[in-house]
Amino acid sequence: KITLVDEKGEGGGWIRTEEEGGFLFEQGSRSCRPSGSGVETLQLVREVGLEEELLLASPDANRRYLLYQGELRPFPKGR
């Protein structure tokens, strides 16, 4: 049994999805990266058997944006 406690009264932490003008905007820059500081996170994902649940960004999605403080901000290339 797991009890999840979140100060905002809903699960998800930083992750939010908002709809605006017919588009979905994902909020929350937290993600798993296959190198650097993400290595430990990916190792944990494998250890608990969730590797098949990972959703990877499409290689065709070269331009990525984050809705931050009401503005779309482009992610720098290579990140």
Protein Blocks (a to p, Z undefined) as FASTA:
>chain_A
ZZdddfklpahijaccddeehiacdehjbdcdfehjllmmmmmmmmnopmmmpccddfkl
mbccddeehiacdddehZZ
